[in-house]
Amino acid sequence: MPHNGPQPVDRHLPTEEARDLLALTRELAQREILPRAAEEEDTGHFPRDTFALIGEAGLLGLPYPEEYGGGGQPYEVYLQVLEELAAARLTVGLGVSVHTLACHAVAHFGTKEQRAEHLPAMLGGALLGAYCLSEPAAGSDAASLNTRAVLKDGDWTIDGTKAWITHGGVADFYTVLARSGAEGPRGITAFLVPADSPGLTAAQPERKMGMKGSPTAQVHFDGVTVPDSRRVGEEGQGFSIALSALDSGRLGIAACAVGVAQGALDEALAYTLARKQFGRPLVDFQGLRFMLADMATKIEAGRALYLAAARLRDAGRDFSRQAAMAKLFCTDAAMQVTTDAVQLLGGYGYTVDFPVERYMREAKVLQIVEGTNQIQRMVIARHLAGPESKP
């Protein structure tokens, strides 16, 4: 019997516009992103021109209002676009997710004047953003951050160091969380800081095992001054702004993870269809067929989980628990699926001649960013059983 190759994902999209949008994304990914991915990841090239192209195509501000240059699309649609981009190249898919995260504070907590002034350039692709929450000594415990902002004569002066910043050194603006008051979560305020601000510098990018085309760097603030008009939200509201952004960002990571897993499955299926051993295609061997079936099931389950959480978000309902579940499940699934893809390709899977080894290296970071998967389990358990008892 003839074997069928990888098939396009069967999407359930709410409108004809959404279907056209996803078709455009798939075409752009196949034509402009995928052919360059292996070489540019190997050399560590950041594809800034790709982000400009994505912006021109209207894909950089999809979940934000059309009146400010966004796409006005539900999160259910935006996340499926992310998945398609990540399947072609995680540097691009994750980069769009981080940029969307960086726009969240202004879009949801900014004044009408701030949205009108900043969002059109941010959402239209003229500017690329980064999100500055983590610090060298404040990762999972984000409320203990030490970067400080002091108000004097209508201007804020920011001093400190942020760490693990995606787009550090290449972004045009940074959404920065800094301590403006007492210790703890209530003393944190959010700011929109231009990248060309005097005193703002980025360190050399971290040397990473994957996503080498996406710069991750410390960002230093040495007496960086911004006017109070660039404070986003109220003083002391920054931590709640950060948490609301992270719930949405976790869904972005979940979608990217499913994209990476789907890309790995497609490669593994194509290889096992074409490769013959003992006079038969590899895909005819039951043990390998079962591996492919398990991989596909994990991907489909992950996709269903992140879309269910997105629909809750689109309906205005609480989705924090489901976002944590989606991030946890999808990224763990991506790690397993990409590892299995390497195994299915045998020795070839361990070489850079095939992309599955890159998918496996990239999947690992998705279990860490936007809250480690151990943190996700804590979040889920708190929703189920309440906060932990304190001695």
Number of C-alpha atoms within 10 A of each C-alpha: 3 5 10 9 14 15 7 8 9 6 10 12 14 11 10 9 11 19 15 12 21 21 14 14 22 20 13 19 21 15 12 14 20 15 13 15 19 19 11 14 20 14 10 16 15 19 17 14 9 15 21 18 15 21 23 14 15 18 25 29 28 24 21 23 15 14 12 20 20 21 19 15 18 18 22 23 23 25 25 26 25 29 29 28 29 30 27 26 29 29 23 27 26 25 24 26 24 23 27 27 23 25 26 24 24 25 21 15 17 21 15 10 9 17 19 16 12 18 23 18 15 26 30 23 22 14 18 28 29 26 27 24 23 25 22 12 14 15 19 16 12 19 22 18 25 22 21 21 25 15 14 10 7 9 16 22 17 27 21 19 24 28 22 21 24 23 26 29 21 18 20 17 24 23 26 24 30 28 28 23 16 10 13 14 18 17 20 29 26 30 26 26 22 17 20 11 14 13 14 21 18 20 13 13 19 15 12 14 11 21 24 20 22 25 25 23 21 25 24 20 21 15 18 19 20 21 16 15 15 19 23 25 19 13 16 20 18 28 22 16 22 25 13 16 19 19 22 23 25 27 31 30 30 32 34 35 38 32 29 33 34 28 24 27 26 20 22 27 21 15 21 21 19 13 13 13 11 6 7 12 15 21 24 14 12 10 10 17 15 12 17 21 11 15 23 17 13 21 23 15 16 27 22 14 21 28 24 17 25 26 16 17 20 16 11 9 11 13 20 22 18 24 31 27 23 30 33 27 24 31 27 20 24 32 23 18 31 28 20 23 29 25 18 23 21 11 9 16 23 16 14 12 10 17 20 31 23 25 29 25 17 24 28 19 18 27 25 15 16 25 22 17 20 12 16 22 15 15 20 18 14 13 13 10 8 10 11 9 5 4 3
